[in-house]
Amino acid sequence: EYSAEEALLGINSMVDFRRYAANEIFKRPESLIFKITSLYCEYAEEMLQYTKWEQVVESLGNHGLQFPYNAILGWRFWVPFLGCGYLNDTVMLPNWYVRFDDLLASQKEFKPGQMVPIKDFVEWIEAKCPEVRKSRKETQLGLGVSNGLRTLEAMGKVKLERQPDSLQWQLYRFEGSNDISHVIIAR
C-alpha cells in the first residue's frame, strides 16, 4: 500500500488516472462498483434488452445484488471512463477494449509478435481484470470480453488466430468464425 501523495506522483494524464483508478477499483471485489460491473458483464446479453436503468437495477437484483437506484446512475458514467463499455443513450454496451488496451500498454509478460495460447491470455486478462471472470462459461468468452478482443484486433493491437490443431475457445457468437486458439501481440 502507498499513500495518495505517492500515487499522484505517477499520474500525469487522464489515461494515467484511468489506469490507476481502474486498478484500484477492480481489486476490491466487495465494492458495489465491482459487483455491479461483474454482474453486468456476466449477464451482458440480458442487460442489452433493457431500455430503462430501473430495469437493469431490477434484473441485477433478481441475480442477487440489491442496491439503491442512485448507484446505477453513478455507475453508468464511471464504467465507460474505466474502460468497460460505451454508454449509448440508456444502454451500456459491454466492451472491455479500453481496459484491455491499457493493460497491454503497460504489460511486460508478452513480447511483440508473440503467439499466446488463448487459455493463457484469458487467464492473464482475468487476473488483471477480475470483474470479467464470471462472464466466461468454460471456453465460451462473454460478450464484453469478446467485444474487447475484437476491437483490439480491429485497432491493430492484437491478432486473433485459429490454429487447426489447437484447443479452440469461442468468442461471443457473431457472423463468421468465432473460434480462437491464440492471440498474437502486435506491440
N, C-alpha and C positions, 0 to 999 in steps of 0.2 A: 504494500500500500504506500501511497505517496500523497502529499498534500496538494491542495488545489493550486497553490503557487507553483509547485513543481510541475504539475500537469500543464499549466498555461505556458510554461517555457517552450514546449514543443508544438504549440498551436499558433500557426502563423497565417492561417487562411480558413475560410469556411469549410473547405474539404478536410483540413486537419481537424477542425472542430467536429464535423460529421463523423469522421472515423473514430475519434476519441469518444464521442457521445454514444455511438452505436456499440462500441466495445464495452463501455461501462454499463449501459442499459441492458444489453442482452447477456451479460454474465450474471444477472440477478434473476433467476427463474421464479423467485417468489414475488417479483414486482408485477403490478397489474398490466403495465405496457407489454411486458414479456408474455404474460398469459394470454392477453387478447391477441397479440401478434401470432403467437404459436397456434392458437386455435383457429384464427383466421386463415393461416397458411394450411393447416390440416384440412379444413373444410372449405377451401377456396372456391371450388366449383359451386357448392351450395350458396356461398355468400354472394356470388355474382348475380344470382336471380333476384336479390332484394333491391328495391328502389328507394327504401327509406332506412335511415340509421336505426330507427326503433325496431325494425325487423331484424337487423343484424344483432342488436342487443338481445332481443328475444331468442333468436336462434342460438347465439353463444350461451345464453342462459340454459337453453334446452340441452346443450352439450356439457353442462355442469359448471359454467362460470357466471356467477351472479355479480353484477356491478352496476353502479348508477349510470343512467343515460348520459350525463355530462362527461363521463370518462371517454366515451366513444368520440365525442366531439373534439376533444384534445388529441386523442389517438390518431384520428384521420388526418391531422395536419403534421404530426411528428413522424409517422411511418414513412411517408414519401421522402421527407428530409433524411431519414436514417437509411434510405436505400432499399426499402422492402416493397415498393409498389408505386403506382401512379394514381392520383385522385382524379376521377373523371365524373364530374357532377356529384351524384350520390353513390357512386360505386368506387371501391378501391380495387384497382386492377393489380393482382398479385404478380410481382416481377422483381426478383432479387438481383437484377443486373447491377445496379449501383453498389449494393453491398458486396457482391462477389468481385466486382471490378476494384473496389477499394482494397479488398483482401489480396487480390492478385498483384496490385501495385506495390504492396509492401512485403510480400512473402519472399522467403528465401529457400523454401523447400523444393521448388521446381525450377528447372532451367529452361530458358527459351528453346523451343523446338522439342522439348522432352515429351514423349508419348506416355501419358499416365493412365493406367487402367482405371476405368470409371469407378470401380469399387473403392480404390484408394483415394480418388479425387473427391468422391461423395463423403467418405469418412473424414477427409480433411475439411471439407465445407461444413459438415455437421459439427465438427469440433470447434470451428471458428464461429459458426452461426447456429448455436443450439436451438434457436427458435424455429428452425426448419425441420428438425429431426422427426417429428410426428407426422409430417406430410408424406413421408416415404412409406410405401407398403411393399416390403421385401425389396424387389429390384425395380419397382414402379415408382418413378420420381413424381412428386406432386406438381401441381400447376405452377405455383410461384417459382419453384426451383427450375422447372423445365423452361419457363419463360425467361428466367435469368440466364440460363445456359444458352438458349437460342439467341438471346440478344447479345451475349458475349461473342458468340460466333459471328453474328451479323455485323458487329462492330470491329471484327478482326482481332479480338483479344485471345480467342481460342479457336480450335477447330475440333468439331465433334466427329469422331471416327467410328466406323463399324468394321471391325476386323472379323472375317467369317469364322475363324476357329477360336474365337474368344468368348468369354462369358458376356452375354448381352443383357443390358439393362434397358428399360423403356422410359423414354420421355413421355410426358403427358400427351395423350393422343391428339394429333393433328393430321392433316392430309400429308401423305408421303411417308417416308420411313421414320419411325420413332425409336428404332433400336440404336443403341450406342454401346461401344465397348471401351473406348479410350477418349481421352481429351489431350489434345496437343496444345501446349502452352505457347502462345505467339510472342510474348515479351518476357 
